[in-house]
Amino acid sequence: MTSRFPVDAPIETVIKAFEYLGFTVVRRGNHIALLRENEDGTRTPMTIPEHRKIKGSTLRTILTQAGISRDEFLKAYDQV
């Protein structure tokens, strides 16, 4: 298992990790919009830039805004 946070993560791997965490891609343009339907009936929206690689600092900010822990993301990232 990789415990190091990705520095320049390929966008498709990042999307697969978010899909593993229950997100669905709802729109792709200059940004990629994802949405997760939570068990309590709430929804968690997320927007990530449509770049070939996502910088580590950008990814950390996205995780913070979506309420996803670093460890939770790394576990999903290592699965894909």
Biopython code that builds the backbone (N, CA, C, O; Angstrom):
import numpy as np
from Bio.PDB.StructureBuilder import StructureBuilder

atoms = [
    (1, "MET", "N", (0.839, -1.188, 0.000)),
    (1, "MET", "CA", (0.000, 0.000, 0.000)),
    (1, "MET", "C", (0.876, 1.241, 0.000)),
    (1, "MET", "O", (1.858, 1.325, 0.737)),
    (2, "THR", "N", (0.515, 2.181, -0.818)),
    (2, "THR", "CA", (1.231, 3.444, -0.878)),
    (2, "THR", "C", (0.680, 4.370, 0.193)),
    (2, "THR", "O", (-0.516, 4.664, 0.210)),
    (3, "SER", "N", (1.544, 4.829, 1.082)),
    (3, "SER", "CA", (1.058, 5.772, 2.079)),
    (3, "SER", "C", (1.435, 7.195, 1.685)),
    (3, "SER", "O", (1.043, 8.155, 2.348)),
    (4, "ARG", "N", (2.199, 7.324, 0.600)),
    (4, "ARG", "CA", (2.576, 8.649, 0.122)),
    (4, "ARG", "C", (1.445, 9.250, -0.687)),
    (4, "ARG", "O", (0.811, 8.575, -1.498)),
    (5, "PHE", "N", (1.205, 10.516, -0.457)),
    (5, "PHE", "CA", (0.148, 11.208, -1.175)),
    (5, "PHE", "C", (0.637, 11.499, -2.590)),
    (5, "PHE", "O", (1.772, 11.946, -2.757)),
    (6, "PRO", "N", (-0.183, 11.261, -3.613)),
    (6, "PRO", "CA", (0.268, 11.499, -4.995)),
    (6, "PRO", "C", (0.551, 12.982, -5.243)),
    (6, "PRO", "O", (-0.215, 13.852, -4.829)),
    (7, "VAL", "N", (1.656, 13.249, -5.920)),
    (7, "VAL", "CA", (2.043, 14.630, -6.219)),
    (7, "VAL", "C", (1.382, 15.089, -7.510)),
    (7, "VAL", "O", (0.702, 16.115, -7.535)),
    (8, "ASP", "N", (1.582, 14.333, -8.576)),
    (8, "ASP", "CA", (0.933, 14.623, -9.863)),
    (8, "ASP", "C", (0.131, 13.388, -10.246)),
    (8, "ASP", "O", (0.610, 12.516, -10.972)),
    (9, "ALA", "N", (-1.093, 13.329, -9.747)),
    (9, "ALA", "CA", (-1.920, 12.140, -9.947)),
    (9, "ALA", "C", (-2.628, 12.206, -11.300)),
    (9, "ALA", "O", (-3.226, 13.230, -11.632)),
    (10, "PRO", "N", (-2.568, 11.118, -12.092)),
    (10, "PRO", "CA", (-3.296, 11.090, -13.367)),
    (10, "PRO", "C", (-4.801, 11.250, -13.117)),
    (10, "PRO", "O", (-5.351, 10.618, -12.216)),
    (11, "ILE", "N", (-5.452, 12.080, -13.899)),
    (11, "ILE", "CA", (-6.864, 12.420, -13.691)),
    (11, "ILE", "C", (-7.750, 11.175, -13.703)),
    (11, "ILE", "O", (-8.670, 11.071, -12.891)),
    (12, "GLU", "N", (-7.492, 10.233, -14.604)),
    (12, "GLU", "CA", (-8.362, 9.052, -14.688)),
    (12, "GLU", "C", (-8.243, 8.192, -13.429)),
    (12, "GLU", "O", (-9.229, 7.594, -12.997)),
    (13, "THR", "N", (-7.056, 8.123, -12.839)),
    (13, "THR", "CA", (-6.870, 7.365, -11.596)),
    (13, "THR", "C", (-7.603, 8.055, -10.448)),
    (13, "THR", "O", (-8.213, 7.397, -9.605)),
    (14, "VAL", "N", (-7.538, 9.381, -10.423)),
    (14, "VAL", "CA", (-8.233, 10.153, -9.390)),
    (14, "VAL", "C", (-9.738, 9.930, -9.498)),
    (14, "VAL", "O", (-10.408, 9.712, -8.489)),
    (15, "ILE", "N", (-10.267, 9.982, -10.715)),
    (15, "ILE", "CA", (-11.707, 9.770, -10.923)),
    (15, "ILE", "C", (-12.102, 8.354, -10.472)),
    (15, "ILE", "O", (-13.124, 8.175, -9.811)),
    (16, "LYS", "N", (-11.290, 7.355, -10.833)),
    (16, "LYS", "CA", (-11.594, 5.976, -10.424)),
    (16, "LYS", "C", (-11.592, 5.845, -8.904)),
    (16, "LYS", "O", (-12.419, 5.127, -8.342)),
    (17, "ALA", "N", (-10.674, 6.531, -8.243)),
    (17, "ALA", "CA", (-10.627, 6.490, -6.769)),
    (17, "ALA", "C", (-11.897, 7.111, -6.188)),
    (17, "ALA", "O", (-12.465, 6.579, -5.234)),
    (18, "PHE", "N", (-12.349, 8.237, -6.757)),
    (18, "PHE", "CA", (-13.581, 8.860, -6.272)),
    (18, "PHE", "C", (-14.793, 7.980, -6.563)),
    (18, "PHE", "O", (-15.720, 7.919, -5.755)),
    (19, "GLU", "N", (-14.798, 7.296, -7.710)),
    (19, "GLU", "CA", (-15.892, 6.373, -8.013)),
    (19, "GLU", "C", (-15.895, 5.217, -7.008)),
    (19, "GLU", "O", (-16.956, 4.751, -6.594)),
    (20, "TYR", "N", (-14.711, 4.762, -6.624)),
    (20, "TYR", "CA", (-14.586, 3.717, -5.608)),
    (20, "TYR", "C", (-15.194, 4.195, -4.285)),
    (20, "TYR", "O", (-15.743, 3.398, -3.524)),
    (21, "LEU", "N", (-15.092, 5.505, -4.017)),
    (21, "LEU", "CA", (-15.646, 6.097, -2.794)),
    (21, "LEU", "C", (-17.127, 6.445, -2.928)),
    (21, "LEU", "O", (-17.709, 7.032, -2.016)),
    (22, "GLY", "N", (-17.743, 6.088, -4.062)),
    (22, "GLY", "CA", (-19.180, 6.272, -4.221)),
    (22, "GLY", "C", (-19.606, 7.465, -5.043)),
    (22, "GLY", "O", (-20.799, 7.758, -5.132)),
    (23, "PHE", "N", (-18.654, 8.163, -5.649)),
    (23, "PHE", "CA", (-18.999, 9.321, -6.474)),
    (23, "PHE", "C", (-19.309, 8.899, -7.900)),
    (23, "PHE", "O", (-18.806, 7.880, -8.373)),
    (24, "THR", "N", (-20.130, 9.673, -8.581)),
    (24, "THR", "CA", (-20.469, 9.451, -9.980)),
    (24, "THR", "C", (-20.156, 10.722, -10.752)),
    (24, "THR", "O", (-20.462, 11.820, -10.289)),
    (25, "VAL", "N", (-19.547, 10.583, -11.927)),
    (25, "VAL", "CA", (-19.293, 11.743, -12.778)),
    (25, "VAL", "C", (-20.624, 12.171, -13.377)),
    (25, "VAL", "O", (-21.293, 11.380, -14.042)),
    (26, "VAL", "N", (-21.013, 13.430, -13.142)),
    (26, "VAL", "CA", (-22.290, 13.918, -13.673)),
    (26, "VAL", "C", (-22.091, 14.879, -14.849)),
    (26, "VAL", "O", (-23.013, 15.097, -15.636)),
    (27, "ARG", "N", (-20.891, 15.451, -14.970)),
    (27, "ARG", "CA", (-20.647, 16.375, -16.090)),
    (27, "ARG", "C", (-19.145, 16.533, -16.290)),
    (27, "ARG", "O", (-18.378, 16.571, -15.327)),
    (28, "ARG", "N", (-18.737, 16.624, -17.554)),
    (28, "ARG", "CA", (-17.335, 16.888, -17.880)),
    (28, "ARG", "C", (-17.263, 18.056, -18.836)),
    (28, "ARG", "O", (-17.955, 18.082, -19.854)),
    (29, "GLY", "N", (-16.425, 19.023, -18.508)),
    (29, "GLY", "CA", (-16.184, 20.184, -19.364)),
    (29, "GLY", "C", (-14.796, 20.687, -19.007)),
    (29, "GLY", "O", (-13.838, 19.914, -19.004)),
    (30, "ASN", "N", (-14.676, 21.995, -18.702)),
    (30, "ASN", "CA", (-13.402, 22.513, -18.199)),
    (30, "ASN", "C", (-13.119, 21.947, -16.820)),
    (30, "ASN", "O", (-11.966, 21.833, -16.405)),
    (31, "HIS", "N", (-14.190, 21.592, -16.115)),
    (31, "HIS", "CA", (-14.088, 20.941, -14.815)),
    (31, "HIS", "C", (-14.942, 19.674, -14.863)),
    (31, "HIS", "O", (-15.827, 19.531, -15.706)),
    (32, "ILE", "N", (-14.654, 18.770, -13.946)),
    (32, "ILE", "CA", (-15.421, 17.529, -13.855)),
    (32, "ILE", "C", (-16.273, 17.611, -12.595)),
    (32, "ILE", "O", (-15.754, 17.807, -11.496)),
    (33, "ALA", "N", (-17.571, 17.461, -12.759)),
    (33, "ALA", "CA", (-18.492, 17.505, -11.621)),
    (33, "ALA", "C", (-18.828, 16.081, -11.212)),
    (33, "ALA", "O", (-19.221, 15.254, -12.035)),
    (34, "LEU", "N", (-18.664, 15.813, -9.918)),
    (34, "LEU", "CA", (-18.996, 14.499, -9.368)),
    (34, "LEU", "C", (-20.020, 14.681, -8.263)),
    (34, "LEU", "O", (-20.127, 15.752, -7.665)),
    (35, "LEU", "N", (-20.767, 13.627, -8.003)),
    (35, "LEU", "CA", (-21.794, 13.688, -6.976)),
    (35, "LEU", "C", (-21.872, 12.348, -6.262)),
    (35, "LEU", "O", (-21.779, 11.293, -6.890)),
    (36, "ARG", "N", (-22.045, 12.396, -4.940)),
    (36, "ARG", "CA", (-22.231, 11.165, -4.164)),
    (36, "ARG", "C", (-23.533, 11.286, -3.392)),
    (36, "ARG", "O", (-23.770, 12.275, -2.699)),
    (37, "GLU", "N", (-24.369, 10.269, -3.521)),
    (37, "GLU", "CA", (-25.601, 10.180, -2.733)),
    (37, "GLU", "C", (-25.241, 9.478, -1.433)),
    (37, "GLU", "O", (-24.820, 8.321, -1.456)),
    (38, "ASN", "N", (-25.397, 10.150, -0.305)),
    (38, "ASN", "CA", (-25.032, 9.576, 0.990)),
    (38, "ASN", "C", (-26.176, 8.765, 1.576)),
    (38, "ASN", "O", (-27.334, 8.944, 1.199)),
    (39, "GLU", "N", (-25.845, 7.875, 2.495)),
    (39, "GLU", "CA", (-26.845, 6.994, 3.096)),
    (39, "GLU", "C", (-27.929, 7.768, 3.836)),
    (39, "GLU", "O", (-29.068, 7.310, 3.925)),
    (40, "ASP", "N", (-27.581, 8.939, 4.367)),
    (40, "ASP", "CA", (-28.563, 9.726, 5.135)),
    (40, "ASP", "C", (-29.440, 10.598, 4.238)),
    (40, "ASP", "O", (-30.206, 11.422, 4.738)),
    (41, "GLY", "N", (-29.335, 10.425, 2.915)),
    (41, "GLY", "CA", (-30.173, 11.174, 2.000)),
    (41, "GLY", "C", (-29.546, 12.470, 1.506)),
    (41, "GLY", "O", (-30.086, 13.113, 0.606)),
    (42, "THR", "N", (-28.404, 12.864, 2.087)),
    (42, "THR", "CA", (-27.733, 14.077, 1.627)),
    (42, "THR", "C", (-26.888, 13.760, 0.401)),
    (42, "THR", "O", (-26.652, 12.597, 0.072)),
    (43, "ARG", "N", (-26.438, 14.818, -0.265)),
    (43, "ARG", "CA", (-25.590, 14.657, -1.440)),
    (43, "ARG", "C", (-24.291, 15.407, -1.213)),
    (43, "ARG", "O", (-24.284, 16.479, -0.609)),
    (44, "THR", "N", (-23.198, 14.849, -1.695)),
    (44, "THR", "CA", (-21.906, 15.510, -1.618)),
    (44, "THR", "C", (-21.443, 15.823, -3.038)),
    (44, "THR", "O", (-21.032, 14.923, -3.769)),
    (45, "PRO", "N", (-21.508, 17.112, -3.436)),
    (45, "PRO", "CA", (-21.011, 17.481, -4.761)),
    (45, "PRO", "C", (-19.502, 17.740, -4.706)),
    (45, "PRO", "O", (-18.968, 18.109, -3.660)),
    (46, "MET", "N", (-18.834, 17.547, -5.817)),
    (46, "MET", "CA", (-17.403, 17.801, -5.895)),
    (46, "MET", "C", (-17.066, 18.262, -7.306)),
    (46, "MET", "O", (-17.622, 17.756, -8.280)),
    (47, "THR", "N", (-16.168, 19.209, -7.412)),
    (47, "THR", "CA", (-15.715, 19.679, -8.719)),
    (47, "THR", "C", (-14.199, 19.600, -8.753)),
    (47, "THR", "O", (-13.523, 20.100, -7.853)),
    (48, "ILE", "N", (-13.673, 18.976, -9.785)),
    (48, "ILE", "CA", (-12.223, 18.913, -9.938)),
    (48, "ILE", "C", (-11.853, 19.439, -11.327)),
    (48, "ILE", "O", (-12.632, 19.296, -12.269)),
    (49, "PRO", "N", (-10.674, 20.042, -11.458)),
    (49, "PRO", "CA", (-10.275, 20.582, -12.770)),
    (49, "PRO", "C", (-10.022, 19.466, -13.767)),
    (49, "PRO", "O", (-9.576, 18.380, -13.396)),
    (50, "GLU", "N", (-10.304, 19.732, -15.017)),
    (50, "GLU", "CA", (-10.079, 18.759, -16.099)),
    (50, "GLU", "C", (-8.654, 18.962, -16.616)),
    (50, "GLU", "O", (-8.444, 19.561, -17.671)),
    (51, "HIS", "N", (-7.683, 18.457, -15.858)),
    (51, "HIS", "CA", (-6.274, 18.494, -16.251)),
    (51, "HIS", "C", (-5.804, 17.060, -16.390)),
    (51, "HIS", "O", (-6.400, 16.148, -15.816)),
    (52, "ARG", "N", (-4.735, 16.855, -17.150)),
    (52, "ARG", "CA", (-4.206, 15.487, -17.293)),
    (52, "ARG", "C", (-3.705, 14.950, -15.966)),
    (52, "ARG", "O", (-3.861, 13.768, -15.658)),
    (53, "LYS", "N", (-3.090, 15.848, -15.171)),
    (53, "LYS", "CA", (-2.589, 15.461, -13.852)),
    (53, "LYS", "C", (-3.093, 16.466, -12.822)),
    (53, "LYS", "O", (-3.191, 17.661, -13.098)),
    (54, "ILE", "N", (-3.409, 15.963, -11.635)),
    (54, "ILE", "CA", (-3.894, 16.812, -10.546)),
    (54, "ILE", "C", (-2.769, 16.967, -9.522)),
    (54, "ILE", "O", (-2.233, 15.976, -9.024)),
    (55, "LYS", "N", (-2.416, 18.213, -9.213)),
    (55, "LYS", "CA", (-1.362, 18.470, -8.234)),
    (55, "LYS", "C", (-1.817, 18.015, -6.847)),
    (55, "LYS", "O", (-3.007, 18.027, -6.533)),
    (56, "GLY", "N", (-0.855, 17.620, -6.034)),
    (56, "GLY", "CA", (-1.146, 17.157, -4.688)),
    (56, "GLY", "C", (-1.868, 18.197, -3.852)),
    (56, "GLY", "O", (-2.791, 17.869, -3.107)),
    (57, "SER", "N", (-1.446, 19.465, -3.972)),
    (57, "SER", "CA", (-2.084, 20.532, -3.181)),
    (57, "SER", "C", (-3.539, 20.719, -3.603)),
    (57, "SER", "O", (-4.403, 20.946, -2.756)),
    (58, "THR", "N", (-3.817, 20.626, -4.895)),
    (58, "THR", "CA", (-5.193, 20.743, -5.397)),
    (58, "THR", "C", (-6.031, 19.578, -4.877)),
    (58, "THR", "O", (-7.172, 19.761, -4.453)),
    (59, "LEU", "N", (-5.458, 18.395, -4.914)),
    (59, "LEU", "CA", (-6.165, 17.195, -4.469)),
    (59, "LEU", "C", (-6.486, 17.269, -2.972)),
    (59, "LEU", "O", (-7.580, 16.894, -2.549)),
    (60, "ARG", "N", (-5.533, 17.751, -2.177)),
    (60, "ARG", "CA", (-5.781, 17.893, -0.736)),
    (60, "ARG", "C", (-6.923, 18.868, -0.468)),
    (60, "ARG", "O", (-7.754, 18.626, 0.407)),
    (61, "THR", "N", (-6.968, 19.966, -1.216)),
    (61, "THR", "CA", (-8.044, 20.943, -1.067)),
    (61, "THR", "C", (-9.394, 20.323, -1.427)),
    (61, "THR", "O", (-10.382, 20.536, -0.725)),
    (62, "ILE", "N", (-9.440, 19.564, -2.511)),
    (62, "ILE", "CA", (-10.670, 18.895, -2.942)),
    (62, "ILE", "C", (-11.154, 17.938, -1.853)),
    (62, "ILE", "O", (-12.344, 17.903, -1.537)),
    (63, "LEU", "N", (-10.234, 17.165, -1.283)),
    (63, "LEU", "CA", (-10.598, 16.204, -0.238)),
    (63, "LEU", "C", (-11.151, 16.916, 0.987)),
    (63, "LEU", "O", (-12.135, 16.468, 1.577)),
    (64, "THR", "N", (-10.525, 18.018, 1.372)),
    (64, "THR", "CA", (-10.995, 18.790, 2.527)),
    (64, "THR", "C", (-12.411, 19.294, 2.289)),
    (64, "THR", "O", (-13.271, 19.174, 3.161)),
    (65, "GLN", "N", (-12.654, 19.860, 1.105)),
    (65, "GLN", "CA", (-13.975, 20.406, 0.799)),
    (65, "GLN", "C", (-15.045, 19.320, 0.733)),
    (65, "GLN", "O", (-16.208, 19.575, 1.047)),
    (66, "ALA", "N", (-14.658, 18.106, 0.326)),
    (66, "ALA", "CA", (-15.629, 17.018, 0.210)),
    (66, "ALA", "C", (-15.750, 16.212, 1.509)),
    (66, "ALA", "O", (-16.589, 15.317, 1.613)),
    (67, "GLY", "N", (-14.913, 16.535, 2.490)),
    (67, "GLY", "CA", (-14.981, 15.821, 3.763)),
    (67, "GLY", "C", (-14.437, 14.404, 3.699)),
    (67, "GLY", "O", (-14.907, 13.521, 4.416)),
    (68, "ILE", "N", (-13.450, 14.187, 2.841)),
    (68, "ILE", "CA", (-12.834, 12.865, 2.691)),
    (68, "ILE", "C", (-11.459, 12.912, 3.341)),
    (68, "ILE", "O", (-10.668, 13.813, 3.064)),
    (69, "SER", "N", (-11.175, 11.947, 4.200)),
    (69, "SER", "CA", (-9.870, 11.926, 4.869)),
    (69, "SER", "C", (-8.788, 11.495, 3.887)),
    (69, "SER", "O", (-9.054, 10.823, 2.890)),
    (70, "ARG", "N", (-7.575, 11.898, 4.194)),
    (70, "ARG", "CA", (-6.409, 11.537, 3.383)),
    (70, "ARG", "C", (-6.275, 10.012, 3.312)),
    (70, "ARG", "O", (-6.048, 9.451, 2.240)),
    (71, "ASP", "N", (-6.417, 9.350, 4.466)),
    (71, "ASP", "CA", (-6.281, 7.892, 4.504)),
    (71, "ASP", "C", (-7.370, 7.196, 3.692)),
    (71, "ASP", "O", (-7.112, 6.212, 3.000)),
    (72, "GLU", "N", (-8.587, 7.721, 3.789)),
    (72, "GLU", "CA", (-9.709, 7.143, 3.033)),
    (72, "GLU", "C", (-9.433, 7.245, 1.534)),
    (72, "GLU", "O", (-9.672, 6.294, 0.789)),
    (73, "PHE", "N", (-8.929, 8.405, 1.091)),
    (73, "PHE", "CA", (-8.627, 8.582, -0.332)),
    (73, "PHE", "C", (-7.479, 7.673, -0.762)),
    (73, "PHE", "O", (-7.555, 7.026, -1.807)),
    (74, "LEU", "N", (-6.415, 7.623, 0.042)),
    (74, "LEU", "CA", (-5.261, 6.795, -0.329)),
    (74, "LEU", "C", (-5.629, 5.324, -0.449)),
    (74, "LEU", "O", (-5.126, 4.619, -1.323)),
    (75, "LYS", "N", (-6.511, 4.864, 0.435)),
    (75, "LYS", "CA", (-6.970, 3.474, 0.370)),
    (75, "LYS", "C", (-7.682, 3.232, -0.960)),
    (75, "LYS", "O", (-7.431, 2.227, -1.625)),
    (76, "ALA", "N", (-8.570, 4.152, -1.348)),
    (76, "ALA", "CA", (-9.289, 4.029, -2.630)),
    (76, "ALA", "C", (-8.329, 4.155, -3.803)),
    (76, "ALA", "O", (-8.439, 3.413, -4.779)),
    (77, "TYR", "N", (-7.384, 5.096, -3.714)),
    (77, "TYR", "CA", (-6.410, 5.346, -4.791)),
    (77, "TYR", "C", (-5.565, 4.093, -5.045)),
    (77, "TYR", "O", (-5.251, 3.765, -6.189)),
    (78, "ASP", "N", (-5.204, 3.402, -3.966)),
    (78, "ASP", "CA", (-4.387, 2.194, -4.098)),
    (78, "ASP", "C", (-5.189, 1.016, -4.646)),
    (78, "ASP", "O", (-4.603, 0.053, -5.139)),
    (79, "GLN", "N", (-6.518, 1.076, -4.569)),
    (79, "GLN", "CA", (-7.367, -0.002, -5.071)),
    (79, "GLN", "C", (-7.532, 0.032, -6.587)),
    (79, "GLN", "O", (-7.827, -0.987, -7.211)),
    (80, "VAL", "N", (-7.340, 1.199, -7.167)),
    (80, "VAL", "CA", (-7.596, 1.341, -8.615)),
    (80, "VAL", "C", (-6.321, 1.304, -9.428)),
    (80, "VAL", "O", (-6.367, 1.410, -10.654)),
]
sb = StructureBuilder()
sb.init_structure("model")
sb.init_model(0)
sb.init_chain("A")
sb.init_seg("    ")
for serial, (resi, resn, name, xyz) in enumerate(atoms, 1):
    if name == "N":
        sb.init_residue(resn, " ", resi, " ")
    sb.init_atom(name, np.array(xyz, "f"), 0.0, 1.0, " ", f" {name:<3s}", serial, name[0])
structure = sb.get_structure()
